[in-house]
């Protein structure tokens, strides 16, 4: 039976690619990270199934504990999983409770050892917390956690072993560091400084765009859920900054940060389409960001993100056309992985 006979006049898309999830958690915090490893692994499996049902056929997990997501890779009944394990962070730094602390005071050998541990465990990507973050008040989200030399050492070690680096960056100083050391994706890229999104330095915006390093922007949340008060004042400035990056030619890809809270379930990526359009991307361009561009950013662009001969048959069929009706993306008629 052909697809048309089975589904009627459906729209066929490449499977969606979410560049930034946390499969192990429903609400990432120090308390939830204390759960038993088998409970965390079970949560990761449930999360992956939920993502796949929504048409998300590739998920990059950028922060677990105890490498709990690694045994789920390669399963036929789950999305393709690209996993980092515990993110590398400073002592007491962002998400320290996931077990990825390394002290730069211990010198270059300690920094290289942290990266090699992940390579030896066959990580798909090395995640480095370049700045602090919302979830860890011990370190301001706009402040760098490592020196430029520290980051250069870790990125060099990862690249020597063929591992890409995903750099968690909120503040402008951290974003600039990430560009200068040549990371492979800039996660969040929010330009939050001293608790607000300032009018970013045009030269830094241009630097990000010119670097061609994909900005994995935090996009996609349930519109029915209230925005936390601490983040409300960041919404419009953040959207304006993403619009400016897009206008400058930067590559924007979706990194939902699914798992950090109730507004971020693991199938939330479909809501990124409307948010990308609000940032100035035409609907078809937004769909490209969520498939082709995202696959390339994650290092799997030669096998995923397109419907083409020789590519993996990761597909989602929709009853409507999301370029004409954005809501059509929320109701897949069928998914193949």
Secondary structure, DSSP 8 states (H G I E B T S, - for coil): --HHHHHSS-EEEE-EEEEEE-TT-SS-STTGGGS-HHHHHHHHHHHHHHHHHTTEEEEEE---STTTTGGGTT-TTS-EEEE--S-BB-TT-TTGGGS-B--GGG-HHHHHHHHHHHHHTT-SEEEEE-B--TT-TTS-TTSBSS-HHHHHHHHHHHHHTT-EEEEEE-SHHHHHHHHHHT-SEEEE---EETTEE----HHHHHHHHHHT-EEEE-----TTS---HHHHTTHHHHHHHHHHHHHTT--EEE---BTSSTT--TTGGGGHHHHHHHTT--HHHHHHIIIIIHHHHTT-TTTSSS--TTS---EEEESS-TTT-GGGGG-EEEEE-
